[in-house]
Amino acid sequence: MKATNDWYEGIEKEIISLKDRMSKSDYKLYELDLLLRVAKRVVGLSSDCEYCQGHRNDISNLVTDLGNSSKMTKEEVADYGRTFKSVLRHLDKRHGLHRSVLNPAIPLGIGGLIFLIMLFIGQYIPEYSGFIVVVYIGLFASIIPMGVGIGLGITRLLENTFKSRIWNL
């Protein structure tokens, strides 16, 4: 167990030093925050899973490659992405760890904007019945994005409840 903790601490130190040396855009491009969280998960799972033991070597190689090269070529970036995605795919399929990437505010905002636009348009329709039609169309057009937003909000609530199964710690 001590060896796995030493491995993770080494990876963590290297990623922190990369953060200091890299530009913000490169740091986001290589998703080093996610790589650190994945490394933490792989450490916990590597005692039971032989694939995770192999992925520890992959993660070490990824961090070493990033540390050794000042600027990676397109082929090296593509190879980095393929290796990183294979680790993520394994964690998703084998261990059921999912990456949460959706923000519930986006569909809610879009639905509300559609509704407000429809209300604004409805004010300039001279007939009273036209206003009612526009309001109903606005309501129906905004129901789907609002429903998606509510669903994503519930998902986020469940993710916070079951943090052990989600990468976003």
C-alpha positions in Angstrom: 0.0 0.0 0.0 2.9 2.3 0.7 4.2 1.9 -2.8 0.9 3.0 -4.3 0.8 6.0 -2.1 4.4 6.9 -3.1 3.4 6.5 -6.8 0.4 8.8 -6.4 2.4 11.4 -4.5 5.1 11.4 -7.2 2.4 11.9 -9.9 0.8 14.6 -7.9 4.1 16.5 -7.4 4.9 16.2 -11.1 1.5 17.5 -12.2 1.7 20.4 -9.8 5.1 21.3 -11.2 3.7 21.0 -14.7 0.9 23.4 -13.7 3.5 26.0 -12.8 5.5 25.5 -16.0 2.6 25.2 -18.5 0.3 27.9 -19.8 -3.4 27.8 -18.8 -4.5 26.7 -22.3 -2.0 23.8 -22.3 -3.0 22.8 -18.8 -6.6 22.6 -19.9 -5.8 20.9 -23.2 -4.1 18.0 -21.4 -6.8 18.0 -18.7 -4.2 17.6 -15.9 -6.8 18.1 -13.2 -8.8 15.2 -14.5 -5.5 13.2 -14.9 -4.8 13.7 -11.2 -8.3 12.6 -10.2 -8.0 9.5 -12.5 -4.6 8.7 -11.0 -6.2 8.8 -7.5 -8.9 6.4 -8.6 -6.4 4.1 -10.3 -4.4 3.9 -7.1 -7.5 2.7 -5.2 -8.5 0.2 -7.8 -5.1 -1.2 -8.8 -4.9 -3.7 -5.9 -8.0 -5.5 -7.4 -7.7 -4.9 -11.1 -4.7 -5.9 -13.3 -5.8 -3.5 -16.0 -5.6 -0.6 -13.5 -2.0 -1.7 -12.6 -1.2 -1.4 -16.3 -2.9 2.0 -16.5 -0.6 3.2 -13.7 2.3 2.7 -16.0 0.3 4.6 -18.8 -0.4 7.5 -16.5 3.3 7.6 -15.4 4.3 7.7 -19.1 1.9 10.4 -19.9 3.1 12.6 -17.0 6.8 11.9 -17.9 6.2 12.7 -21.6 4.6 16.0 -20.7 7.4 16.9 -18.3 10.2 16.0 -20.8 8.9 17.8 -23.8 8.5 21.6 -24.0 6.1 21.5 -26.9 4.4 18.3 -28.1 3.8 17.6 -31.8 0.4 16.9 -33.2 1.1 13.2 -33.3 2.3 13.2 -29.7 -0.8 15.1 -28.6 -3.0 12.6 -30.4 -1.2 9.7 -28.8 -1.6 11.4 -25.4 -5.3 11.7 -26.1 -5.7 8.1 -27.2 -3.9 6.7 -24.1 -5.8 9.0 -21.7 -9.1 8.0 -23.3 -8.3 4.4 -23.0 -7.8 4.8 -19.3 -11.1 6.8 -19.0 -12.9 4.2 -21.0 -11.6 1.4 -18.8 -12.7 3.2 -15.6 -16.1 3.8 -17.2 -16.8 0.3 -18.5 -15.1 -1.8 -15.9 -15.7 0.1 -12.7 -18.7 2.2 -13.6 -17.0 5.6 -12.9 -18.6 8.3 -15.1 -17.4 11.7 -15.9 -19.9 14.4 -15.3 -19.6 17.2 -17.8 -23.0 18.8 -18.2 -24.1 22.0 -16.5 -27.8 22.2 -15.6 -27.9 26.0 -15.9 -27.5 25.8 -19.7 -30.8 24.1 -20.6 -32.7 26.1 -18.0 -31.3 29.3 -19.3 -32.2 28.4 -22.9 -35.7 27.4 -21.9 -36.3 30.6 -20.0 -34.8 32.7 -22.9 -37.2 31.0 -25.4 -40.1 31.7 -23.1 -39.2 35.4 -22.7 -38.7 35.9 -26.4 -42.1 34.3 -27.1 -43.7 36.6 -24.5 -42.0 39.7 -26.1 -43.2 38.7 -29.5 -46.7 38.1 -28.2 -47.0 41.7 -26.9 -46.8 43.0 -30.4 -49.5 40.8 -31.9 -52.6 43.0 -32.2 -55.1 40.2 -31.5 -55.6 38.9 -28.0 -55.9 35.4 -29.2 -52.5 35.6 -30.9 -50.9 36.5 -27.6 -52.4 33.3 -26.1 -51.1 31.2 -28.9 -47.6 32.6 -28.6 -47.6 32.0 -24.8 -48.7 28.4 -25.3 -46.0 27.9 -28.0 -43.4 29.5 -25.6 -44.5 27.2 -22.8 -44.2 24.1 -24.9 -40.9 25.2 -26.4 -39.4 25.8 -23.0 -40.7 22.6 -21.4 -38.1 20.4 -22.9 -35.0 22.4 -22.0 -36.4 23.0 -18.5 -37.1 19.3 -18.1 -33.6 18.6 -19.1 -32.3 21.1 -16.7 -34.3 19.7 -13.8 -33.1 16.2 -14.7 -29.5 17.3 -14.8 -30.1 19.1 -11.4 -31.4 15.9 -9.9 -28.4 14.0 -11.4 -26.0 16.5 -9.9 -27.8 16.0 -6.5 -27.4 12.3 -6.8 -23.7 12.7 -7.8 -23.1 14.7 -4.6 -24.8 11.9 -2.6 -22.8 9.1 -4.2 -19.4 10.9 -4.5 -17.5 7.6 -4.3 -18.8 6.6 -7.8 -18.0 10.0 -9.5 -14.7 11.4 -10.5 -15.6 15.0 -9.5 -14.5 14.8 -5.9 
